[in-house]
């Protein structure tokens, strides 16, 4: 299982890019931490989500 | 007659304790975006006696900003960097102010943020917020980042929170109230979020890293 934003999901094996597209995130608005480290945007396509990963997807909204 | 700088610093030391005030005075904080979040963050940090603020914004004060941003009617049309420098120098002259009237991008961030210990993300647009966050976390791992997302509208004050996303990355706001959904930004809720950010900065400086 993979923990994403506090929720346990059975998505190990997908890439970060695949997961973002499936779940309709706007890639231009997100920052992603994986096991406490930032995932560089250039690595979304290659980064495969592994069993046991703890991922935080910060999805920014406008206003400031 | 106005008090001297020595008197002002002594008053800060009396209030905060010398040890903590020395930490505040020895810290440089960059504020990226000087709108509702940034102008309020800067004012709070200057009042606390932060040593130096790096203030960055490309825009000018507009009449539509006056409902929530720390500018005066007579400053409409001025660059926000210049207007905020004026206002801060009146309330907290002990804080050094460095201003840059530029639009930040991933290509120039390093140039303007290199002197900062802590960076506050205070932009308006979601894409810019994400750009700053990704760039600082990827390329400047020594810096703390305090960002904000979700403070529009009339939602409960109690839904504005501070979360520690990773060691050096803090996020304030309710995470979902988007300006694009037709709810305006109100001074109260924006100031509340700005206060979360400024307070997080003070806690980090004091060595309190948990939220």
Interface residues (C-beta under 8 A of the other chain):
Chain A: X26 X28 X29 X30 X31 X33 X36 X37 X38 X40 X41 X56 X58 X59 X60 X61 X62 X63 X64
Chain B: X33 X35 X36 X37 X38 X122 X123 X124 X125 X126 X127 X129 X130 X133 X134 X137 X138 X147 X148 X149 X150 X151 X152 X165 X166 X167 X169 X171 X175 X176 X177 X178 X179 X180 X185 X190
